[in-house]
Amino acid sequence: MKRTRIKYCGMTRVEDALEATRLGVDAIGLVFTARSKRRVAQAQAQAIRAALPPLVSAVALFMDDEAELVREVIAAVRPHLLQFHGGERDDWCAQFGLPYLKAIGMGDGAASLARLRDYPGAAALLLDGHGLGEAGGSGVAFDWSQMPQDLAQPVMLAGGLRPDNVAAAIRLARPWAVDVASGVEASPGIKDPARMLAFATAVRDADAR
């Protein structure tokens, strides 16, 4: 049976991260860019990272931030993966010595697909619903039928995913992983346990079918 990986992004509380791991989520995202309403303080991020059980990945998210901040977070928080949401180049993303995910805003439609070839060093590509230069976590979806199936890297799907539509998204786009923030929240950065459960259940149900 195909298993779609799950990442819950924008974590700001230890209890939310622990609930996500109890549900079998594969990764949690910690946002450090000042442009995000889900930005987490480094001290809180350290507490969340320390609470994670083995085999659950902590992902540190940035968007056009200074390299100094990225290095500072790596030293303090010890993330397993980095995630970049801005106009960062492939060589810039690769300089930190950690695997990285590169988000591509699909708000420009098919024109966005050309940028997918610009990051050969990425461990995976994350297709989000926002436009070029905009922040993620907006809850905006894109046309899932545009999801490419011929890339060398795993492709993650984000943008506008919720418990009531993620199964349809998986059936149509066939992503390696799904990434959700606003779709499982009570408010920005505060996760809703019922929505987290419903989302994870919908993903597993879609895989089983």
Long-range contacts (C-beta under 8 A, 24 or more apart in sequence): 1-207, 1-208, 2-207, 3-207, 4-170, 4-175, 4-176, 4-177, 4-178, 4-203, 4-206, 4-207, 5-156, 5-176, 5-177, 5-178, 6-177, 6-178, 6-180, 6-199, 6-200, 6-203, 7-59, 7-156, 7-177, 7-178, 7-179, 7-180, 8-180, 8-181, 8-184, 8-191, 8-196, 9-38, 9-59, 9-61, 9-136, 9-137, 9-158, 9-179, 9-180, 9-181, 10-36, 10-38, 10-137, 10-181, 10-182, 10-185, 10-188, 10-189, 11-40, 11-48, 11-189, 11-191, 12-38, 12-40, 12-44, 12-189, 12-190, 13-44, 13-48, 13-189, 13-190, 13-191, 14-44, 14-47, 14-48, 14-51, 16-190, 16-191, 16-196, 17-48, 17-51, 17-52, 18-51, 19-191, 19-193, 19-196, 20-191, 20-196, 21-52, 21-53, 21-56, 23-196, 23-197, 23-200, 24-200, 25-56, 25-196, 25-200, 26-56, 26-57, 26-177, 27-56, 27-57, 27-58, 27-59, 27-80, 27-81, 28-52, 28-56, 28-57, 28-58, 28-59, 29-59, 29-61, 29-83, 29-179, 29-181, 30-58, 30-59, 30-60, 30-61, 30-77, 30-79, 31-61, 31-137, 32-60, 32-61, 32-62, 32-65, 32-69, 32-73, 33-61, 33-62, 33-63, 33-64, 33-65, 33-85, 33-135, 34-65, 35-63, 35-64, 35-135, 36-61, 36-63, 36-135, 36-136, 36-137, 37-137, 37-188, 37-189, 38-137, 38-181, 38-188, 38-189, 40-189, 42-72, 42-73, 42-76, 42-77, 45-73, 45-76, 45-77, 46-76, 46-77, 49-77, 49-78, 49-79, 57-81, 59-83, 59-101, 61-85, 61-136, 62-86, 62-88, 63-135, 63-136, 64-88, 67-92, 67-95, 67-96, 70-96, 71-96, 74-98, 81-123, 83-126, 85-128, 85-135, 85-136, 86-133, 87-132, 87-133, 89-118, 90-118, 90-119, 90-120, 90-121, 90-122, 91-121, 93-119, 93-121, 93-122, 94-121, 99-123, 101-125, 101-126, 101-156, 102-126, 103-127, 103-128, 103-136, 103-158, 104-128, 105-129, 105-130, 105-131, 105-132, 105-133, 105-134, 105-136, 106-130, 106-142, 106-143, 106-146, 106-159, 107-131, 107-132, 107-134, 107-140, 107-142, 108-132, 109-142, 109-143, 109-146, 110-146, 113-146, 113-148, 116-148, 116-151, 119-153, 120-152, 122-153, 123-153, 123-154, 124-153, 124-154, 124-155, 124-156, 124-176, 124-177, 125-151, 125-153, 125-154, 125-155, 125-156, 126-155, 126-156, 126-157, 126-158, 126-179, 127-155, 127-156, 127-157, 127-158, 127-159, 128-158, 128-159, 128-179, 129-158, 129-159, 129-160, 130-159, 136-181, 137-181, 137-182, 137-188, 138-182, 139-181, 139-182, 139-183, 141-165, 141-169, 144-169, 144-172, 144-173, 145-172, 145-173, 147-172, 147-173, 147-174, 147-175, 149-174, 161-199, 162-195, 162-199, 163-195, 163-198, 163-199, 163-201, 163-202, 164-202, 166-199, 166-202, 166-203, 166-206, 167-202, 167-203, 167-205, 167-206, 167-209, 170-203, 170-206, 170-207, 171-206, 171-209, 178-203
